[in-house]
Amino acid sequence: MEFIHCNGGNIHFRFLDNQSNRTFFFINSLGTDFRIWDETVARLMGHGNIMLYDKRGHGLSEFTRAGRGLYDYAEDALALLRHAGIEKCTIIGISIGGMIGQILGHQSPGLCDKLILCDTASRIGTLESWNSRINQVRSEGLQSITGELMKRWFSRSFHERHPEKVEGYRSMVERCPLEGYVQACESIRDADTADAARKIKAPVLCIVGSEDPSTTPAEAKSLAGLIPGAECEIIQGSAHMPCIDNPDLFTDLIIDFIKYA
């Protein structure tokens, strides 16, 4: 386990140095830790170095108050990259991670050589939907929402084929620190990254599952439309987490993008 202290708290990370000129920097979704990328990382090992980390208040990273919402999460990411001496990377972010990626792509154009935005948007959900979720988990706990979350994360086919994985990821969310989860919900609720997206200069690939009800293909296409030159790919049969339910195709899209974009 590796940690750095930045912006008032400890951040847990893992750096796999493959002596490559390219580094993939992964940013996780709400309620998860960096194990969601395991199958993707296994397939990308021959294509670059790997930097993984847990957002503040997730996994083994310490909870610290984010007074500026997603911009504090982005600053954590920058601090980690500075600590590791990484001056340029390919950023891969999913859901909230994709929103943080948009901020990084705008604010640190020299850092981001390519940007892959997965199952995300410039706005996710509504004020009412996020407040409802926050109130529910505060009063009833995370276990009260994970059944519905798993239906949104994974297709019915994946549930049928891999019930043990579904239960494993349900357990991951239920073990997320409550305050870390709530703060991330608040940060998504209050964020609109459309202006940042319009100013991104790096090549961008948006990826989305065809069955994603949280950030739909229409929303992914809308995000791609904001970003000059962005591409959009839809993974048929996947829901909100294609890095888990279709890692082969998900990784193939990344490899093709870094080769030819």
C-alpha beads as a LAMMPS data file, in Angstrom:
LAMMPS data file: protein, C-alpha beads

261 atoms
260 bonds

1 atom types
1 bond types

-500.0 500.0 xlo xhi
-500.0 500.0 ylo yhi
-500.0 500.0 zlo zhi

Masses

1 110.0

Atoms # bond

1 1 1 0.000 0.000 0.000
2 1 1 1.219 3.480 -0.891
3 1 1 -0.008 6.786 0.563
4 1 1 0.669 10.485 0.185
5 1 1 -0.550 13.301 2.394
6 1 1 -2.074 16.114 0.364
7 1 1 -4.735 18.770 0.815
8 1 1 -5.283 17.828 4.435
9 1 1 -5.581 14.042 4.162
10 1 1 -3.984 10.768 3.118
11 1 1 -4.569 9.452 -0.398
12 1 1 -4.120 5.755 -1.137
13 1 1 -2.608 4.939 -4.514
14 1 1 -0.786 2.301 -6.522
15 1 1 1.729 3.015 -9.272
16 1 1 2.797 0.260 -11.640
17 1 1 5.945 1.400 -13.418
18 1 1 6.373 -0.501 -16.667
19 1 1 9.154 1.797 -17.904
20 1 1 6.843 3.188 -20.569
21 1 1 6.587 6.663 -22.048
22 1 1 2.813 6.523 -21.490
23 1 1 1.000 6.511 -18.144
24 1 1 -2.681 5.664 -17.709
25 1 1 -4.277 7.546 -14.835
26 1 1 -7.550 6.042 -13.605
27 1 1 -10.255 7.913 -11.672
28 1 1 -12.960 5.801 -10.010
29 1 1 -16.733 6.039 -9.846
30 1 1 -18.911 6.919 -6.845
31 1 1 -18.727 4.454 -3.962
32 1 1 -15.866 2.363 -5.384
33 1 1 -12.149 1.882 -4.925
34 1 1 -9.543 1.301 -7.599
35 1 1 -10.203 -2.443 -7.808
36 1 1 -12.936 -1.681 -10.365
37 1 1 -10.122 -1.348 -12.923
38 1 1 -8.454 -4.718 -12.246
39 1 1 -9.440 -6.400 -15.515
40 1 1 -8.742 -3.280 -17.566
41 1 1 -5.327 -2.857 -15.963
42 1 1 -4.402 -6.488 -16.672
43 1 1 -5.058 -5.879 -20.361
44 1 1 -3.273 -2.506 -20.505
45 1 1 -0.078 -3.511 -18.711
46 1 1 1.829 -3.887 -21.969
47 1 1 0.763 -0.464 -23.181
48 1 1 1.919 1.864 -20.419
49 1 1 2.483 2.598 -16.746
50 1 1 -0.556 2.489 -14.468
51 1 1 -1.552 4.984 -11.767
52 1 1 -4.544 4.067 -9.599
53 1 1 -5.891 5.831 -6.525
54 1 1 -8.879 6.081 -4.209
55 1 1 -10.718 9.411 -4.118
56 1 1 -10.883 11.188 -0.773
57 1 1 -13.390 9.428 1.468
58 1 1 -13.289 6.228 -0.619
59 1 1 -11.381 2.982 -0.247
60 1 1 -8.355 3.545 1.968
61 1 1 -8.143 7.298 1.333
62 1 1 -8.944 9.584 4.232
63 1 1 -12.127 11.636 4.323
64 1 1 -11.420 15.353 4.154
65 1 1 -13.936 18.118 3.528
66 1 1 -14.168 19.252 -0.106
67 1 1 -15.074 22.925 0.171
68 1 1 -14.857 23.399 -3.606
69 1 1 -16.588 20.195 -4.603
70 1 1 -15.124 18.400 -7.620
71 1 1 -12.351 20.970 -7.920
72 1 1 -10.866 19.681 -4.655
73 1 1 -10.992 16.132 -6.038
74 1 1 -9.179 17.370 -9.142
75 1 1 -6.541 19.053 -6.986
76 1 1 -5.990 15.754 -5.131
77 1 1 -5.355 14.079 -8.480
78 1 1 -2.869 16.766 -9.503
79 1 1 -1.035 16.493 -6.190
80 1 1 -0.702 12.749 -6.628
81 1 1 0.639 13.097 -10.166
82 1 1 3.142 15.750 -9.034
83 1 1 4.244 13.475 -6.202
84 1 1 4.889 10.658 -8.688
85 1 1 6.701 12.951 -11.126
86 1 1 4.144 12.318 -13.877
87 1 1 4.089 15.272 -16.264
88 1 1 1.815 13.796 -18.954
89 1 1 -0.756 11.010 -18.860
90 1 1 -3.807 9.457 -20.479
91 1 1 -6.694 10.104 -18.097
92 1 1 -9.460 7.486 -17.850
93 1 1 -12.392 8.478 -15.638
94 1 1 -15.751 6.821 -15.095
95 1 1 -18.917 8.553 -13.838
96 1 1 -17.767 11.119 -11.222
97 1 1 -14.255 10.194 -12.335
98 1 1 -15.162 11.384 -15.816
99 1 1 -16.377 14.700 -14.423
100 1 1 -13.080 15.113 -12.562
101 1 1 -11.312 14.174 -15.798
102 1 1 -13.092 16.981 -17.641
103 1 1 -11.863 19.491 -15.052
104 1 1 -8.300 18.182 -15.351
105 1 1 -8.483 18.240 -19.142
106 1 1 -9.494 21.888 -19.053
107 1 1 -7.352 23.192 -16.209
108 1 1 -4.176 21.212 -16.971
109 1 1 -3.983 20.889 -20.753
110 1 1 -0.259 20.147 -20.695
111 1 1 -0.841 17.188 -18.389
112 1 1 -3.493 15.372 -20.405
113 1 1 -2.328 13.848 -23.685
114 1 1 -5.596 11.967 -24.210
115 1 1 -8.822 11.829 -22.211
116 1 1 -11.228 8.882 -21.998
117 1 1 -14.571 9.730 -20.400
118 1 1 -16.641 6.694 -19.475
119 1 1 -20.356 6.657 -18.610
120 1 1 -20.372 10.279 -17.579
121 1 1 -21.840 13.649 -18.523
122 1 1 -21.442 17.347 -17.808
123 1 1 -24.351 17.065 -15.375
124 1 1 -25.440 13.808 -13.767
125 1 1 -28.846 13.477 -12.147
126 1 1 -30.897 16.279 -10.646
127 1 1 -30.932 18.273 -7.439
128 1 1 -33.980 16.277 -6.304
129 1 1 -32.519 12.856 -7.145
130 1 1 -29.246 13.519 -5.338
131 1 1 -30.916 15.005 -2.273
132 1 1 -33.209 11.994 -2.122
133 1 1 -30.251 9.615 -2.272
134 1 1 -28.303 11.563 0.342
135 1 1 -31.270 11.586 2.727
136 1 1 -31.842 7.871 2.231
137 1 1 -28.262 6.774 2.897
138 1 1 -28.019 9.059 5.921
139 1 1 -31.172 7.608 7.451
140 1 1 -31.021 3.983 6.259
141 1 1 -27.383 3.331 5.326
142 1 1 -25.708 2.470 2.043
143 1 1 -27.154 -1.025 2.074
144 1 1 -30.572 0.532 1.421
145 1 1 -29.564 1.619 -2.101
146 1 1 -27.125 -1.029 -3.310
147 1 1 -29.771 -3.382 -4.698
148 1 1 -30.998 -0.678 -7.071
149 1 1 -27.440 0.464 -7.807
150 1 1 -26.432 -2.992 -8.983
151 1 1 -29.359 -2.985 -11.440
152 1 1 -28.053 0.296 -12.844
153 1 1 -24.419 -0.748 -12.907
154 1 1 -24.809 -4.124 -14.610
155 1 1 -27.051 -5.540 -17.312
156 1 1 -29.536 -8.306 -16.601
157 1 1 -27.310 -10.676 -18.577
158 1 1 -24.333 -9.873 -16.340
159 1 1 -26.460 -10.462 -13.234
160 1 1 -27.398 -13.881 -14.578
161 1 1 -23.859 -14.852 -15.611
162 1 1 -21.908 -13.427 -12.671
163 1 1 -24.059 -13.157 -9.529
164 1 1 -20.941 -13.553 -7.383
165 1 1 -19.353 -10.447 -8.952
166 1 1 -22.537 -8.450 -8.479
167 1 1 -22.535 -9.355 -4.781
168 1 1 -18.853 -8.463 -4.526
169 1 1 -19.387 -4.993 -5.931
170 1 1 -22.456 -4.528 -3.754
171 1 1 -20.211 -5.259 -0.776
172 1 1 -17.635 -2.738 -2.027
173 1 1 -20.204 0.073 -2.052
174 1 1 -21.629 -0.884 1.339
175 1 1 -18.140 -0.624 2.836
176 1 1 -17.528 2.860 1.449
177 1 1 -17.241 5.407 4.285
178 1 1 -20.654 7.063 4.553
179 1 1 -19.367 10.644 4.760
180 1 1 -17.085 10.057 1.787
181 1 1 -20.014 8.774 -0.243
182 1 1 -22.320 11.625 0.760
183 1 1 -19.707 14.274 0.015
184 1 1 -19.150 12.826 -3.461
185 1 1 -22.923 12.852 -4.054
186 1 1 -23.055 16.504 -3.020
187 1 1 -20.150 17.330 -5.309
188 1 1 -21.814 15.671 -8.315
189 1 1 -25.139 17.326 -7.470
190 1 1 -23.568 20.783 -7.451
191 1 1 -21.356 20.354 -10.528
192 1 1 -21.796 21.366 -14.144
193 1 1 -18.669 20.710 -16.206
194 1 1 -20.079 21.877 -19.560
195 1 1 -17.880 24.971 -19.689
196 1 1 -14.767 22.935 -18.882
197 1 1 -15.714 20.348 -21.502
198 1 1 -16.012 22.976 -24.245
199 1 1 -12.429 24.129 -23.559
200 1 1 -10.696 20.735 -23.587
201 1 1 -7.927 20.631 -26.208
202 1 1 -6.780 17.021 -25.864
203 1 1 -8.213 14.220 -28.026
204 1 1 -11.263 12.773 -26.230
205 1 1 -13.070 9.453 -26.424
206 1 1 -16.436 9.073 -24.693
207 1 1 -17.492 5.492 -23.911
208 1 1 -20.924 4.451 -22.644
209 1 1 -22.885 1.251 -22.134
210 1 1 -25.960 0.899 -24.330
211 1 1 -28.044 -0.013 -21.261
212 1 1 -26.710 2.650 -18.895
213 1 1 -29.699 4.322 -17.180
214 1 1 -27.533 6.669 -15.077
215 1 1 -25.582 8.388 -17.854
216 1 1 -27.372 7.335 -21.008
217 1 1 -25.933 7.025 -24.525
218 1 1 -27.801 10.213 -25.397
219 1 1 -26.041 12.041 -22.559
220 1 1 -22.661 10.625 -23.613
221 1 1 -23.247 11.835 -27.167
222 1 1 -24.261 15.232 -25.823
223 1 1 -21.034 15.430 -23.818
224 1 1 -18.994 14.445 -26.881
225 1 1 -20.798 17.187 -28.790
226 1 1 -19.510 19.788 -26.334
227 1 1 -15.864 18.793 -26.786
228 1 1 -14.129 19.776 -30.026
229 1 1 -13.339 16.660 -32.066
230 1 1 -14.495 14.162 -29.427
231 1 1 -15.512 10.649 -30.444
232 1 1 -18.228 8.536 -28.831
233 1 1 -18.419 4.731 -28.684
234 1 1 -21.338 2.685 -27.346
235 1 1 -20.696 -0.760 -25.856
236 1 1 -23.712 -2.878 -26.632
237 1 1 -25.120 -4.861 -23.717
238 1 1 -23.236 -2.959 -21.019
239 1 1 -24.786 -0.768 -18.347
240 1 1 -23.007 1.827 -16.170
241 1 1 -19.777 -0.131 -15.569
242 1 1 -18.444 -1.498 -18.890
243 1 1 -14.937 -1.715 -17.415
244 1 1 -16.337 -4.598 -15.366
245 1 1 -19.042 -6.190 -17.484
246 1 1 -17.208 -5.962 -20.827
247 1 1 -13.513 -5.369 -20.062
248 1 1 -12.269 -6.876 -23.343
249 1 1 -14.172 -4.494 -25.616
250 1 1 -13.694 -1.618 -23.186
251 1 1 -9.919 -2.080 -23.271
252 1 1 -9.850 -2.607 -27.039
253 1 1 -11.478 0.806 -27.475
254 1 1 -8.828 2.400 -25.265
255 1 1 -5.956 0.721 -27.112
256 1 1 -7.327 1.710 -30.513
257 1 1 -7.811 5.284 -29.324
258 1 1 -4.277 5.732 -28.005
259 1 1 -2.848 4.262 -31.203
260 1 1 -4.764 6.252 -33.760
261 1 1 -6.339 9.313 -32.111

Bonds

1 1 1 2
2 1 2 3
3 1 3 4
4 1 4 5
5 1 5 6
6 1 6 7
7 1 7 8
8 1 8 9
9 1 9 10
10 1 10 11
11 1 11 12
12 1 12 13
13 1 13 14
14 1 14 15
15 1 15 16
16 1 16 17
17 1 17 18
18 1 18 19
19 1 19 20
20 1 20 21
21 1 21 22
22 1 22 23
23 1 23 24
24 1 24 25
25 1 25 26
26 1 26 27
27 1 27 28
28 1 28 29
29 1 29 30
30 1 30 31
31 1 31 32
32 1 32 33
33 1 33 34
34 1 34 35
35 1 35 36
36 1 36 37
37 1 37 38
38 1 38 39
39 1 39 40
40 1 40 41
41 1 41 42
42 1 42 43
43 1 43 44
44 1 44 45
45 1 45 46
46 1 46 47
47 1 47 48
48 1 48 49
49 1 49 50
50 1 50 51
51 1 51 52
52 1 52 53
53 1 53 54
54 1 54 55
55 1 55 56
56 1 56 57
57 1 57 58
58 1 58 59
59 1 59 60
60 1 60 61
61 1 61 62
62 1 62 63
63 1 63 64
64 1 64 65
65 1 65 66
66 1 66 67
67 1 67 68
68 1 68 69
69 1 69 70
70 1 70 71
71 1 71 72
72 1 72 73
73 1 73 74
74 1 74 75
75 1 75 76
76 1 76 77
77 1 77 78
78 1 78 79
79 1 79 80
80 1 80 81
81 1 81 82
82 1 82 83
83 1 83 84
84 1 84 85
85 1 85 86
86 1 86 87
87 1 87 88
88 1 88 89
89 1 89 90
90 1 90 91
91 1 91 92
92 1 92 93
93 1 93 94
94 1 94 95
95 1 95 96
96 1 96 97
97 1 97 98
98 1 98 99
99 1 99 100
100 1 100 101
101 1 101 102
102 1 102 103
103 1 103 104
104 1 104 105
105 1 105 106
106 1 106 107
107 1 107 108
108 1 108 109
109 1 109 110
110 1 110 111
111 1 111 112
112 1 112 113
113 1 113 114
114 1 114 115
115 1 115 116
116 1 116 117
117 1 117 118
118 1 118 119
119 1 119 120
120 1 120 121
121 1 121 122
122 1 122 123
123 1 123 124
124 1 124 125
125 1 125 126
126 1 126 127
127 1 127 128
128 1 128 129
129 1 129 130
130 1 130 131
131 1 131 132
132 1 132 133
133 1 133 134
134 1 134 135
135 1 135 136
136 1 136 137
137 1 137 138
138 1 138 139
139 1 139 140
140 1 140 141
141 1 141 142
142 1 142 143
143 1 143 144
144 1 144 145
145 1 145 146
146 1 146 147
147 1 147 148
148 1 148 149
149 1 149 150
150 1 150 151
151 1 151 152
152 1 152 153
153 1 153 154
154 1 154 155
155 1 155 156
156 1 156 157
157 1 157 158
158 1 158 159
159 1 159 160
160 1 160 161
161 1 161 162
162 1 162 163
163 1 163 164
164 1 164 165
165 1 165 166
166 1 166 167
167 1 167 168
168 1 168 169
169 1 169 170
170 1 170 171
171 1 171 172
172 1 172 173
173 1 173 174
174 1 174 175
175 1 175 176
176 1 176 177
177 1 177 178
178 1 178 179
179 1 179 180
180 1 180 181
181 1 181 182
182 1 182 183
183 1 183 184
184 1 184 185
185 1 185 186
186 1 186 187
187 1 187 188
188 1 188 189
189 1 189 190
190 1 190 191
191 1 191 192
192 1 192 193
193 1 193 194
194 1 194 195
195 1 195 196
196 1 196 197
197 1 197 198
198 1 198 199
199 1 199 200
200 1 200 201
201 1 201 202
202 1 202 203
203 1 203 204
204 1 204 205
205 1 205 206
206 1 206 207
207 1 207 208
208 1 208 209
209 1 209 210
210 1 210 211
211 1 211 212
212 1 212 213
213 1 213 214
214 1 214 215
215 1 215 216
216 1 216 217
217 1 217 218
218 1 218 219
219 1 219 220
220 1 220 221
221 1 221 222
222 1 222 223
223 1 223 224
224 1 224 225
225 1 225 226
226 1 226 227
227 1 227 228
228 1 228 229
229 1 229 230
230 1 230 231
231 1 231 232
232 1 232 233
233 1 233 234
234 1 234 235
235 1 235 236
236 1 236 237
237 1 237 238
238 1 238 239
239 1 239 240
240 1 240 241
241 1 241 242
242 1 242 243
243 1 243 244
244 1 244 245
245 1 245 246
246 1 246 247
247 1 247 248
248 1 248 249
249 1 249 250
250 1 250 251
251 1 251 252
252 1 252 253
253 1 253 254
254 1 254 255
255 1 255 256
256 1 256 257
257 1 257 258
258 1 258 259
259 1 259 260
260 1 260 261
